[in-house]
């Protein structure tokens, strides 16, 4: 692997190769190749919804997206690097009219990813932003029942295909959010943050006890830490902590990223870096507080910005993956076409050509941190030793899993 800081990500296996009669196959060549990572290298799957459903034109997406015409190209590029997809369940877009959820399209998309060995995550079950307007005016009891029914429906309908969810999004700001008129913020003002978190987690858990539920936030201050403390003290079972790092205003740097991860690791819960971006054009001005407030007519990717993005991308990934508390890192966007806020944060230009950041990330995840097909020879006892990043491997045509930080002893039979 060439990096001692990654030792906690690697595992080893001693595989004994025998023939059908049980005799060991000494000094025999066997092909070893990695087929997946244990670590979640994620990206959003918004751009592939139309493609996975065989649609010629993409339906309107609340956060934009690429044209359906680029589906073949983007699918190959996506699968060439990533193994974890986040799909959008923003309520106003998912169910614009009561009782008309977009279940079929999202389920088909989730199955498309899963059939290709990708773990799929739903985002989010509860969020004040993009709450449907038709919730407004409901009495609290009816509103809470409607929220619970929505959570139960999605978690139940997608069980076995999507079993990982951002249960509630950005709860720190929830009771004081004043950017738009929605029904969820007033409910949170009356119920409180912890009660809203409990509602999301316990409703989802009851619908699918096997689900992994994440508390996700962009506010990485002490306020988020205090909310986590309060939720845990209240007995709410949190499976992982979501940490957003949209870096439209510049890379935070290795020291700051490590400091953030160290602070949140004190809860002894896995950390998911849920939303990461780095731009390949001019940086957003530092005085902007809410990233959504930065509205420009054009935000192009530039040659200098692309080189900067590639460099910072690798520095960020190395820092995050080196931290033992992190189980996944999701990049928020494959392409600049239809990107969030129009930012040039994708790894692929709007015309479908790859930026240096895509090539650099692919070379890291599927190169340096990957075991490509390699021919090894067994020793005199018919054994071969494999070392690599935790994940799934194929040895002489037989699939096996090597978990990070462990040693596996295994026997396989070949003809």
Secondary structure, DSSP 8 states (H G I E B T S, - for coil): ---GGGGGGEEEEEEEEE-TTS-B-TT-EEEEEEEEESSEEEEE-GGGHHHHTT-SS----TT----GGGHHHHHHHHHTT-SEEEEE--HHHH-SSTT---HHHHHHHHHHHHHTT-EEEEEEEE-STT--GGGTT--HHHHHHHHHHHHHHHHHHTTTT--EEEEEE-HHHHTT--SS--HHHHHHHHH-HHHHHHHHHHHHHHH-TT-EEEEEES--SHHHHHHHHHHHHTT---SEEEEEEEETT----HHHHHHHHHHHHTT-SEEEEEEEEE-SSS---TT-SSGGG---S-----HHHHHHHHHHHHHHHHHHHHSTTEEEEEES-SBSTT-GGG-S--SB-TTS-B-HHHHHHHHIIIIITS--SEEEE--TTSEEEEEEESEEEEETTEEEEE-TT-EEEEEEE--
